[in-house]
Amino acid sequence: MKKLLVFLMMAVMACSMMLAGCGGEKKEAKKAEPAKVLRVGTEPAFAPFEFPKEGSKELTGFDIELIQAIGKQMGTKVEIAGMGFDALIPALNAGNIDAAIAGMTITEERKKAVTFSDPYYTSGLIVMVKKDNTAVKSVNDLKGKRIAAQIGTTGEMKARKVEGAKVTTFNTQDEAALELKNGGVDAVIGDLPVVEYFLTKGGDKFAMTVGEKMEAEQYGIAVKKDSKLAADINKAMAELKKNGEFDKIYKKWFGEKK
Ligand code: ARG
């Protein structure tokens, strides 16, 4: 009996020593344990929404800061992967990414394939031509003309509706603009805020916009069709709107709210 008691006492001591040791380690292990990860896809040549920081591969922009803030709010780590714009919806459907943030317009067509978050930015399309172009004053003057647009975008869709137009698609908005510069096309149709940003960053040396903003477009974050992640994202975004964080990010990239 006595022996058993001694044994038990030693066992208890040994255990508590181990626990003390283990306790510390456990805490550390917990810290190092990666938080849940939100795998986000984007097409990262779309300033000021998503683009590489100067001289770096790291991405920045309104969308990037917004999704990072959303991830933080949701308590998840955010990992961002770049891919072609037309690859984003297939990547969502294949389960390779959990969400796509890419200045993506909420359209009825896309809603058949994916689920969108609440809208987070109001956009629209614009026509860009060479500065010396006096013939094209709006989209109505583009009939039968050569138009460039980024592949898979609403800009491409709009261009395809122009009667007799010859539409060429490019992987990025910048490549479409370059084609305009090189004289390969007469016009580019693209997202207004992106075209405007491009012009202010030196594009105005050779290009300008014409006509009015076309189509009322809303950007949304896309998730896999019917994924409940959309609700979590909406909840986080609503919180960011309430606590001023959304406005802070918006102002940083676009100035005061219009
Ligand atoms: N808003 C347009 C669309 O949804 C263009 C988006 C392009 N985005 C990008 N990251 N390249 O079709």
Residues whose N, C-alpha, C, O or C-beta is under 5 A from the ligand:
A	BS01	LIG	E43 F46 F85 A102 G103 M104 T105 G152 T153 T154 G155 D191
